[in-house]
């Protein structure tokens, strides 16, 4: 038989087999658009606005539907009720992390963000305990954020009220908070090691958001076919880990078990305790080891720097766009805090308008529209459908944060969404910028603290001046594979 005919037959059989495998499980999974063989539903999605595509599908197939990314099914949860039912009511069943083939090469299933099962539970429990309950020596985390807020003000003064792009400075501040918590010291904004670390963290986010890497996550075989695609990501990750490991070695030389100074000290002490216990009981290898420490610290850097700095940057842009909102926040700062002391977290309860503005910024910008993918940890019956163990789950945070039933004008920036008729702060169960359930962001408390203290400290010391008319400012998010970033802009920080 002609080789060309054999090739055509082989490809035809492959396509038919793929189509059969996709369709054979659809009777158990929720409904959804018919996928193409091999590529799935990729061509039916607007990659520039995934959230809009998901909303359109939900109108046809309901709040729970199935999409295929390649040959693998993914179940989408759309709307508050479906997301709450899965992530909160059935939290343990939906607590897995969906596959990220690229990052599996980098993280090896360790750390907090992309790990699963025992490893994830151990690291999450330890990190939460350390960040929430331990004051990091004699200084609280709030002290560290306040110190960094003062340093941020000094850096902003150096701009001499001239036009500047705030991206770099606003990125340094949360990164330095993480450095203080993990390494026990902050860095000068011009420190070469600090600048290099910032550069690598920024490159990581850009690489993870590139179209090629998104495609490789869908079709993992491409990673082997084109190994150069993820080389930059691996090189940057390698640099960050070497940097962290140097700090770990320095900590080991000066470690005082009775007086831990920071996250690394706490982790090293835990390693020592666990290893001693293992020797006595002959238990299997612990999750607490050097590799796990380095990857966990990398996760804290990655998650704790970019998301907070991007939110803060977007916040200033929205305040430039809405000067009347900015004026009311500054009026509240003047009334409650004044100008002669630093803002503190106790002030927040007496500043309902400022609190509402920060919540509305997070709701409006919808930082991580499709959330990080979850996975079911066992076969789950959900709304009369059977979702097999390991199936990837996408909870649409956009559908919750922009729900018309909860927020009267979800596409409009309006702090009134979080204020009652008397002007008091109004909580909402639909406020899920940090996700919800078992996989809610470990650093949520820290991020909330940073946003409040950084914003109030900036507006206490500066007026914000746009270089263009507010009506001409573009606040549309730039298309990005992971997070919604604001368009580039310049402003002037005018000392008050």
KAGI-V363383 format. One record per backbone hydrogen bond with DSSP energy under -1.0 kcal/mol. NH is the residue of the N-H (numbers start at 1). CO is the residue of the C=O. Records with the same first field share a line. If there is no record, write none. Layout:
NH = CO  CO
This chain:
6 = 2
7 = 3
8 = 4
9 = 5
10 = 6
11 = 7
12 = 8
13 = 9
14 = 10
15 = 11
16 = 12
17 = 13
18 = 14
19 = 15
20 = 16
21 = 17
22 = 18
23 = 19
24 = 20
28 = 25
29 = 25
36 = 40
39 = 37
40 = 36
41 = 68
42 = 39
44 = 41
45 = 42
49 = 46
53 = 49
54 = 50
55 = 51
56 = 52
57 = 53
58 = 54
59 = 55
61 = 57
62 = 58
65 = 76
66 = 31
67 = 74
69 = 72
70 = 39
72 = 69
74 = 67
75 = 392
76 = 65
77 = 394
78 = 63
83 = 79
84 = 80
85 = 81
86 = 82
87 = 83
88 = 84
89 = 84
90 = 85
91 = 88
94 = 90
95 = 92
96 = 375
98 = 373
104 = 100
105 = 101
107 = 103
108 = 104
110 = 107
120 = 116
121 = 117
122 = 118
123 = 119
124 = 120
125 = 121
126 = 122
127 = 123
128 = 124
129 = 125
130 = 126
131 = 127
132 = 128
133 = 129
139 = 136
144 = 140
145 = 141
146 = 142
147 = 143
148 = 144
149 = 145
150 = 146
151 = 147
152 = 148
153 = 149
154 = 150
155 = 151
156 = 152
157 = 153
158 = 154
159 = 156
160 = 157
162 = 159
164 = 491
170 = 166
171 = 167
172 = 168
173 = 169
175 = 171
176 = 172
177 = 173
178 = 174
179 = 175
180 = 176
181 = 177
182 = 178
183 = 179
191 = 188
195 = 191
196 = 192
197 = 193
198 = 194
199 = 195
200 = 196
201 = 197
202 = 198
203 = 199
204 = 200
205 = 201
206 = 202
207 = 203
208 = 204
209 = 205
210 = 207
214 = 210
215 = 211
216 = 212
217 = 213
218 = 214
219 = 215
222 = 219
223 = 220
225 = 221
226 = 222
229 = 226
234 = 230
235 = 231
236 = 232
237 = 233
238 = 234
239 = 235
240 = 236
241 = 237
242 = 238
243 = 239
244 = 240
245 = 241
246 = 242
247 = 243
248 = 244
249 = 245
250 = 246
251 = 247
252 = 248
253 = 249
259 = 256
263 = 181
264 = 182
266 = 262
267 = 263
268 = 264
269 = 265
270 = 266
271 = 267
272 = 268
273 = 269
274 = 270
275 = 271
276 = 272
277 = 273
278 = 274
279 = 275
280 = 276
281 = 277
282 = 278
289 = 287
293 = 289
294 = 290
295 = 291
296 = 292
297 = 293
298 = 294
299 = 295
300 = 296
301 = 297
302 = 298
303 = 299
304 = 300
305 = 301
309 = 305
310 = 306
311 = 307
312 = 308
313 = 309
314 = 310
315 = 311
316 = 312
317 = 313
318 = 314
319 = 315
320 = 316
321 = 317
322 = 318
325 = 322
326 = 322
327 = 323
328 = 324
329 = 325
330 = 326
331 = 327
332 = 328
333 = 329
334 = 330
335 = 331
336 = 332
337 = 333
338 = 333
347 = 344
348 = 345
350 = 347
351 = 348
355 = 351
356 = 352
357 = 353
358 = 354
359 = 355
360 = 356
361 = 357
362 = 358
363 = 359
364 = 360
365 = 361
366 = 362
371 = 368
374 = 393
375 = 96
376 = 391
377 = 93
380 = 387
382 = 385
385 = 382
386 = 28
387 = 380
390 = 376
391 = 388
393 = 374
394 = 75
396 = 77
397 = 369
398 = 369
401 = 397
402 = 398
403 = 400
407 = 403
412 = 409
417 = 414
418 = 415
419 = 416
420 = 424
423 = 420
426 = 418
431 = 428
432 = 430
435 = 432
440 = 437
441 = 434
444 = 441
447 = 443
448 = 444
449 = 445
450 = 446
451 = 447
452 = 448
453 = 449
454 = 450
455 = 451
456 = 452
457 = 453
458 = 454
459 = 455
460 = 456
461 = 457
462 = 458
463 = 494
465 = 492
472 = 469
473 = 470
478 = 485
484 = 367
491 = 164
492 = 465
494 = 463
496 = 461
